Amino acid sequence: MQRYSLPILIAALAALCLPGILWAFHPVDGWWWNPQESGRGFNIEMQDDEMFIAAFHYAPDGSALWWVANGRYNDATGRMSGEFVEFAGGQCPGCPYSAPGVVSGAGSTVTIDFHSAVHATVQWDGESIPIERQYWRFAFDQPNLFLFGEFHFTAGGLGVYFGDRIYFDDSMTDNDGNEFLAGRVRDGGSDRIAVASFMPDQGVFSILLDSSTNYYKLFVFDMTKDRMEGISWTYQKDDEPSTSGLPFIGHRVASRAYVQTGVGPHSVADNGNPRQSGHSDALDQARVALQQQVNHAGTNRQEHDKPASVAWDQLERLQSAMEQIRGLR
């Protein structure tokens, strides 16, 4: 880990965030548990609006139990309800196949209320417990870890969409002990630097990208392991964000291992053809024009004002911090 004297970086990013932004969420597939009660948990998967749950837990005598349930997920309420069914008598490892049977009178009703994409409360068999998506490589108390890797961003409106590929491969710390990530745009030159961090007071992530010769891009969003959703702004470097921005969705296309070592899970290889600076400015100009059209038409389904407390001196310091990073790379 490298250290840089960037005492104003995190404060400047936080000032650019929109406090209180709320986006729709989708429960994340995978293993869920209560970290205070390890040894039992749930596997949850959703296909369309149908949710499937498998519970692994124990009987009063300590023997293992396997229950499964399914039910409709109500997107408006964030709730799923169903009936757990217990199975027994199935095939053991290395044994001939034996079809399992339903255990009569076993199981229970189950209701899960999702408070976010990764936190929920499950009510089953007479108890109510909080659960969360279980992570091994990532951690809720180190949210910046989620941003290591490469991501594809799609932003737009009125039937016109723009894309960016940004990766983060380095972790840096300022003199106050605040950590942020550094990276750059995939199909651009080494001067197309990106900085990112989680904003704990707002509960959102922010990315500032040196997008082209004359433009910055700012992304403010929530994310799960592989998916982002939020708002983006493109604006001139001698100005500040001044429209409602464009909604965007982002998803992971390469792992942390791949961007740091060149070996690891990834879906799209580097094409090796950096975008020319003139082309980048032209695309950013078109993106700004679309922002203005979307704002004028009122078609942005999320009504957002400009980022709160955006002051020129804070933007100037943030831009200066990016120049310091550029000088050290």
WOCORZI-V97117 format. One record per backbone hydrogen bond with DSSP energy under -0.5 kcal/mol. CO is the residue of the C=O (numbers start at 0). NH is the residue of the N-H. E is the energy in kcal/mol with one decimal. If there is no record, write none. Layout:
# WOCORZI-V97117
CO,NH,E / CO,NH,E
This chain:
# WOCORZI-V97117
1,172,-1.1 / 3,5,-1.6 / 5,8,-1.4 / 7,11,-2.4 / 8,12,-2.3 / 9,13,-2.6 / 10,14,-1.9 / 11,15,-1.0 / 12,15,-0.7 / 12,16,-0.6 / 13,16,-1.1 / 16,18,-0.8 / 16,307,-0.7 / 17,20,-1.2 / 29,43,-2.7 / 30,133,-3.5 / 31,41,-2.7 / 32,34,-0.6 / 32,131,-2.6 / 33,36,-2.6 / 36,39,-0.8 / 40,55,-2.1 / 41,31,-3.5 / 41,43,-0.5 / 42,53,-2.2 / 43,29,-2.6 / 44,51,-3.2 / 46,49,-2.3 / 48,50,-0.5 / 48,72,-3.2 / 49,46,-2.7 / 50,70,-1.9 / 51,44,-2.3 / 52,68,-2.6 / 53,42,-2.6 / 54,56,-0.6 / 54,66,-2.4 / 55,40,-1.8 / 56,64,-3.1 / 58,61,-2.5 / 62,58,-2.9 / 64,56,-1.8 / 65,86,-1.5 / 66,54,-3.0 / 67,84,-2.4 / 68,52,-3.1 / 69,82,-0.5 / 70,50,-3.1 / 71,73,-0.6 / 71,80,-0.7 / 72,74,-0.8 / 73,77,-2.5 / 73,78,-1.0 / 77,113,-3.4 / 78,73,-3.1 / 79,111,-2.8 / 81,109,-2.3 / 84,67,-2.1 / 85,102,-2.7 / 87,100,-3.1 / 91,94,-2.0 / 100,87,-2.2 / 101,103,-0.7 / 102,105,-1.6 / 107,83,-3.7 / 108,124,-0.9 / 109,81,-2.5 / 110,122,-3.0 / 111,79,-2.0 / 111,113,-0.6 / 112,114,-0.5 / 112,120,-2.2 / 116,27,-2.4 / 117,132,-2.0 / 118,114,-2.0 / 118,115,-1.7 / 119,130,-2.8 / 120,112,-2.7 / 121,123,-0.5 / 121,128,-2.4 / 122,110,-2.1 / 123,126,-2.0 / 126,123,-2.4 / 128,121,-2.7 / 130,119,-2.5 / 131,32,-2.3 / 138,141,-1.3 / 139,142,-0.5 / 141,144,-2.0 / 142,145,-1.7 / 143,146,-1.6 / 144,147,-1.1 / 148,167,-2.7 / 149,252,-2.8 / 149,253,-1.5 / 150,165,-2.1 / 151,250,-1.9 / 152,163,-1.8 / 153,248,-2.1 / 154,161,-3.3 / 156,159,-2.1 / 159,156,-2.1 / 161,154,-2.4 / 163,152,-3.2 / 164,185,-3.4 / 165,150,-2.8 / 166,183,-1.6 / 167,148,-2.1 / 169,181,-2.3 / 170,1,-1.2 / 171,179,-2.3 / 172,3,-2.2 / 173,176,-1.8 / 177,173,-2.4 / 179,171,-2.8 / 180,195,-2.0 / 181,168,-1.4 / 181,169,-1.5 / 182,193,-2.4 / 183,166,-2.5 / 184,187,-0.9 / 186,274,-3.9 / 188,191,-1.7 / 190,192,-1.8 / 191,184,-1.9 / 192,209,-3.1 / 193,182,-2.4 / 194,207,-2.7 / 195,180,-2.6 / 196,205,-2.3 / 197,199,-0.8 / 198,201,-0.5 / 198,202,-2.4 / 198,203,-1.2 / 203,198,-3.7 / 204,220,-2.2 / 205,196,-1.9 / 206,218,-2.7 / 207,194,-2.3 / 208,210,-1.5 / 208,216,-2.3 / 213,236,-2.3 / 214,210,-0.7 / 214,211,-1.8 / 215,234,-2.2 / 216,208,-3.1 / 217,232,-2.6 / 218,206,-2.3 / 219,230,-2.5 / 220,204,-3.3 / 221,228,-2.2 / 225,251,-2.0 / 226,223,-2.4 / 227,249,-1.8 / 228,221,-2.1 / 229,247,-2.4 / 230,219,-2.6 / 231,245,-2.7 / 232,217,-2.7 / 234,215,-2.8 / 235,238,-2.0 / 245,231,-2.6 / 246,155,-1.5 / 247,229,-2.0 / 248,153,-2.4 / 249,227,-2.9 / 250,151,-2.8 / 252,266,-3.0 / 252,267,-0.7 / 253,149,-2.0 / 254,258,-2.0 / 255,259,-1.9 / 256,260,-2.3 / 256,261,-0.6 / 256,262,-0.8 / 257,261,-2.1 / 264,254,-2.7 / 271,273,-0.5 / 275,279,-2.1 / 276,280,-2.3 / 277,281,-2.0 / 278,282,-2.4 / 279,283,-2.3 / 280,284,-2.5 / 281,285,-2.0 / 282,286,-2.0 / 283,287,-2.4 / 284,288,-2.2 / 285,289,-2.1 / 286,290,-2.3 / 287,291,-2.1 / 288,292,-2.0 / 289,293,-3.0 / 290,294,-2.5 / 291,295,-2.4 / 292,296,-2.8 / 293,297,-1.3 / 293,298,-1.3 / 293,299,-0.7 / 298,300,-0.8 / 300,302,-0.6 / 301,303,-1.0 / 306,309,-0.8 / 308,310,-0.9 / 310,314,-2.0 / 311,315,-2.6 / 312,316,-1.9 / 313,317,-2.2 / 314,318,-2.6 / 315,319,-2.0 / 316,320,-2.3 / 317,321,-1.9 / 318,322,-1.7 / 319,323,-1.8 / 320,324,-1.9 / 321,325,-2.4 / 322,326,-2.1 / 323,327,-0.9 / 324,327,-1.0 / 324,328,-0.7 / 325,328,-0.9
